C-alpha cells in the first residue's frame, strides 16, 4: 500500500527534481513552502524555502552523481568526495542536508537519507526525524516499488495513531487526534522549547485537516475503536483505557519508544524485560504522560 499522493500542482516540484540524479526510492517535499500554515508565515508560501527529502538505495553512488551535476550545492566537504559525505550522512538522524540552494528561482534545501536508514526510522522510530516528517502531510514526488519501504511508511502512520491514542483521553475530536499526531515529533525537539513558536503544531494542523484526513482515513477506518464518519468530516472514538487495552497499544509501539519508556520507569539495577515494564505502565493512571515523556 503506497502512501496517498496529495493532489496539488506538482509541476514546480518536479522541475526541481529534474535537476538531481533520478535514482530515488522516495522523494517528497514538505513544510510551509508546500502546505499553508496559519500564523506569521501564512501569507508568504511563495517566498518560503522549499524543503525536500530524497531517499536513495546507494548513498555513495548518488552523491558521486550529484557532485558531477550540482557540485556548488555542497559545502567544503565536496573536496573529500562522496564516500566521506556518505560517512557524515550516517551520523545523527542519518540524513545529509544541502541548504540555501538556488533552484528554478526559489531557494531550496534537500536532505539525502539511505533507504535502509529511512525504513529503520519508520519502523522503530530510531530518531523520529524523517519518520516524524512523514507523520504529517507531505507532497510525494516519486516512490518506487520497494514493498519493504511502502510497508514501513504505513507502519509509521499506524504507530503514530497508536501513540496518540495512548496520550489522548477516552473520547476526543478528529482535530485533537491530528494535533496529537503532529506534535509527536516535536515532543523531544529542543527547538520547541527554545525559540520556535509553541503554537506551531496548531498552525500546521488547522489549515490542513483535509490533508491529514487523506493521510489517515484508511488506518482509522480499519480501527475498531473508531467510528470514522468521513462524509461528515469527523470521527467518533471510544478508546479502551483499561489496563488490558493500554497494554495492547503499548506492545504495538515502535521498539525505540518502548525502550525509552522502560528506561524512564525501570529503576537502575532492576533490568526487567520490556514486556514486564509496559504491563506496569498500562496500569498507571498517568500512562499517557509516561508515553509522552518517552
N, C-alpha and C positions, 0 to 999 in steps of 0.2 A: 504494500500500500504506500504510494507516494504521498508526500505532503500536498495539500491543496495549493494550487498556484493561484495567488491572489490577482484578481483582474485589475489592471490599470495599464496605461500606456507604457509598455516596456521598451519602447524604441530607444530612448536616451540611455537606458541601462545597457542594452545590447550593443549600442555603439561604443560604449566604454569597454565592454567585454571583448570587442573585436581587436582591441589594442594588445591583448595578452595571449600567451600560449593557450591553446584550446584544450589541453589535456587536463580537464577538470572533472572530478567526480561530483562536485556540488559547487555552485556559485550562487550567492544571494546578496541582495542589498538590504540595508536596514537603517533605522534611525530616522531623525527628523527630516532628512532630505528625501525620504521615501513616503513616510506616513505623517499626516498632520498631527501636531501636538498642541494641546492647549497651553496657555501661559505666554511668557515673554517672547518665545521664538515662533509663536503660531503664524505670524504673518510673513515669515522670511524663509519659507520652504525652498524657494528657488535659489536662495543665496547660501543655504546651509551646505556644509560639506556632504558629499555622497560617500557613504560607508559601504564597503564590500568585504565579504569573506570568500576566499577560494580554498576549497579542499582539493588536495592533489594526492595521487597514489604514490608518486616518487618525487619527493621534495627537491633532491639534488638536481635531477634532470630538469624539473620545472624552473628552478631558479637559474640554471645554466641557460635555458632558452630565453627566460625573461631578461637576463643580463644582456643577451645579444639584442633583444628588441627594445628594452627600456632601462638601459644602464643608468641613466640620470635619475631614476626613481630611488636608487639605493644611496645610503649614506657611505661614509668612507669604508664600510665593511666590504663594498664591492671589490676592493683590491685583494681581499683574501679569497674570493671565489665562492662558488655555490656550495661546496662542502662545508665551509666554515659558517656560511649563512644558515644552512640547514641545521648545523650543530647548535647555533644560538637559538634557532627556532624551537628547539626541543626543551628549552628552559621555561619555567613559569607555567603559563597556560598552554604552552605548546603551539603558539601562534606568533608569526613574524609579521610586523606591520611596516609598510612603506606609507608615509603620511605626507600631507601637503604636496600632493602630486597634481599639477595642472593637466586636465584631460578634457577635450571637447568643450572648452570654455567654462568648465566647472573645476572646483578643487575637490579632489577625492583622496580617500585613504583606503588601503586594502590590506587585509591580513591573509597570510598563507598558512594553512594548517594541513598536516598529513591526514589522509582519510582514516587511518588506523587510530590516530590520536583523537580525532573527532568522534569516532564510534565509541571509544573508551569513555570519553566525557559524556556522551549522550546516554550511555547505558549505566554508568557508575557515578556520574557527577564528580569526576576526579577533581576538577577545578570549578565546574559550573560556569565557566566563562563563555564559551561558544554555545554550550547547551542552554545556558540562560538566555542568550540572544534568540535561540530557536524556540523558546517557550512563548515568545511574543511574535506578533505578525512580522514576517519578512517577505521580501519580494524574491521568490525563487527564479533565478535566471536560467540555470541549466542544472540538470540532475541526471546522472547516468543510471544504468540498470543494476547497480550494485545492491543486491537484495539485503545484504547484511546492513548496509548503510540505511536503506529505506526502513527496515525493521527498527533500527536504533532511533531514527527520527521519531517514529510513532511511540516507541517505548519512553522516550524523553517526555513527550506530551502526557502520556498516561501517568508517569511518575510525578509530574507537576500537579496533576489533578489530585492524586493520592495525598501528596504533601499538603496541598491546600485544604483538602477535606479534614485532615488531622488538625489543622490550625484554625479552622472556621467553627462557629457554633453549630448546633444541630440543624438549624434551618437558616438560610441566607438567600440573598438575591443573586441573580446572574452577574451583575456588576461587582458584587462582593467577591465572587469567585475569581473573576478576571483580575481584580485588584490584588488578591492574594497571590495568584499565579505570577503576575507581572512583578510583584515585589520579592519573589523568591531569590532571584539572583542579586538583588540589592541588599538582602539581609546581612550578608557578610562583606559588603563593599564599603571600604573605609571612606570612599568619596561621598557617600550619602550621609556621613557623619560630619565630615569637614569639607564644606564648600558647595557641593551640589545641592540643588533645590530639593527640599524634603518632599515637596508635592509632585515630584517628577513622575511617580507611579500613576497618580491620578491624572496628570496631564497626558500620559501615554494612553491610558485606558479609555477615558471618557469620549474622545473623538473617534475611537477606533473599535467600539464594541462590535459592529458588524464583522470586522476582520477577525476578532477573537472568536466570534460565533462560528465563522467559517473554519477556523483552525481546530476548534474543539468539538464541533457538533457531533461528529461520528463517534468520538470517545464517550461523550455524555449520553448519547442515545443508547449506547451499549452498557451503560452503568445502571445496575438495578436500583441504586439508591436515589436516582434522579429521574424525575418526570420532566422531560425536555419538550416544552411546547414551542417549537421553533416558529410556527406560524404566528404565535402571539409575541415572539421575541423575548421569551422569558423561560426560566426553568424553576421547577419546584423540587427542592431537595429535602430529604429527611435522612441525615447521616447517622449511622449506627455508632453511638458514642459509648456503647457498652465496652467493658474491657476486652471481650472477645472480638468485637468489631474493630476496635482500635489496634489490637494485636495483629489482626489480619492485614490491616493497612500498613502498620509499621514493618511487617515482614516483607511487604511489597516495595518498600522504599529502595532507592539505589544504595549500593553497598557502602559508598563513602559516607553518606549521610547516616546510615546505621552505625558505622564505626564512630562518627563524631558524637552521636547521641550516647553510645556506650561509654566513650571516654569522659563524657560530662557526668554520667550517673554512677559509673562503677568506681568505687574508692580505690586509690592506689594499692597494689598488692593483692587485690581480690582476684583479678583476672578471670572473671566469669565469662561464659561464652555469650555471644551477641544475642542469641535467642532468649536466654535467661534474663538478660538486662531489659530487652524490649518488652518482655512479659511484665516486668516490674513497671516500666514506663506506661504500659497500656492501662494499668490500674491506678495510675497517678492522676488526680484531678487536674493537674497542670500539664498533662500530656502535650497539648498543643504548644504550650510555651517552650517545653523541652525540645520539641521538634524545631521550633523557630530558632532557638539558641544553637542547635546543631547546624 
